[in-house]
Amino acid sequence: MKSLARLLPFLGLVVVVAAVSAGICLWVAPFVSLKERRTHDWVHSKLNLTADQERALKPIEEQYATERARLEQHLHMANVQLADVIQRDKQDSENVHRAIEEIHSRMGDLQKVTIGHIFEMRKVLTPEQYDELLRLTANALREGDESSHDDEHR
């Protein structure tokens, strides 16, 4: 029974790590990987961009993609660090908490760059397109990107 009592904090930590990982996926998913590319393309198609706008957005998109990839790598490294700390400490510890905070910080950096990218697009868009971009972004953040695609009928 005593070993079970010692195991419970570790199991609680595993649940927290799983929840953090799920949160990462849910929070960042609209802006990452192939799913991100499809969402991104979908948003561009919803804005009815002209060829000139597409050309003007290209360097903005390239800069964003480079920065996003760099930050995703930092987020991955923070997750690896957490995994290493969990294996080393084998219990809930200050090191574990610091590693989790580092993950949160990297997630925040990625979110800031993503939102900054959206705001940077304003200089290329018409006011109507920009309003639509903000609406689509807000919907994706509120509901997840799958439900934002359902607004075809709105």
N, C-alpha and C positions, 0 to 999 in steps of 0.2 A: 504494500500500500504506500510505503514511503517513497519508493521509486516512481510510482504513478504521480504522486504529489510533486516530485521534482520534474517530471516530464510535462505536466500541465502548462507551466510558463513557456516551455519551448514550443508546445503545440499551439499555444496562443500566438506566439511569434510567427509560426508558420502561417496561421490564418491571417495575421496582419500583412505579412509579405505577399500572400496570395491576393489579398484585397488591394494592396498597393499596386501589384502587377496588373490586376484587372482595371484599376483606376487609370493606370498609364495607358492601357489599350483603349479604354473608352474615351479618355480625355484627348489623346493624341491621334487616335485612329483616323479622324477625318482629314488629317494632314500628312499621313505617312504611307509609304509603299505603293503598291499597285492600286489599292483601294483609294489612296490619296490621289493618284494620277487620274483615276476615273472620276472622282469627285471634282477635282480641279478642272478637268475637261468639261464635265457637266456644267459647272458654274460658268465657265467661259461660254459655253453654248447658250446658256440661259441669258447671258448678257448681250447676245447678238453683236459681237465685236466685228468691227470692220477690219479689212486687211491691214490698213494703216495702224489701227489700234493694236492688232496682233503683233505687228512689227515693233511698235513702240514698247509693248509689254515684254518682248523677248529678253532684253537685257535685265529687266526687273525680275523676270521669272528665273533666269539663269543665276543671278546673284542670290535669290532666295533659295534655289535648289542647292547651291553650294553651301550656304550658311546652314540650311536645314540638315544637310548630310553631316556637316561638322558637329552640330549639336546633337543629332541622333547618335553619333559615335560617342560623344561625351556621356549621354544618357546610358548607352550600353555599358560603357566602362564603369559608371556608377552602379549599375545593376550587378556587374561582375564583382565589384568591390563589396557590395552587400552580401553576395553569395559567399565570398571568401571569409568575411567577418563572421557570418553565421556558422560556417564550418569551423572556424578557429575558436570562437567564443563558446559555442554550443549552448548559449543561453541568451536571454534578453539582457542587453548590456548597453552601456553608453556608446560603445563602438557601433553597435547595431543601430542605435538611434541616430548617431551622426551619419552613418551610411544612408539611412532612410531620408534624412534631411538633405543629403547631397542629391539623392534621386529627385526629391521634390524641387530642389533648386534648378537642376538641369531641365526638368519638365517645365518649370516656369520660364526658363530661358527660351525653350522651344516655342512655348505659347506666345511669348512676347514677340519673337521674330515673326511668327506666323501672322499675328494680328498687325504688326508693323507692315508686313508685306501687303496685307489687305488695304491698309490706309495709304500705302505708297501707290497703289494702283489708281487712286483717285485722280492723279494728274493726267491720266490717259483716258479716263472714262467721262462720259457725259454725266450731268447731275442725275439723270434718271437711271443710268446704268450703275452709278455708284450707290444710289439708294437701294437698288435691287441687290447689289453685292452685299451691302450691309444687312439687308433682310435675310438673304440666304445664309450668311454667316451666323446671324443671330439664331436662325432656325436650327442650323447644324449644331450650335453650341447648346441650345435648349433641349433638343430632341434627339440628337445623333444624326449623322448624315443620311442614314437610310430613310428616315421620315421626312427629311427636307426634300428628298426626291419626289415624295408623294404630293407635293404642292402643285403638280401639273394641273389639277382641277380647281385650284384656288383662284 
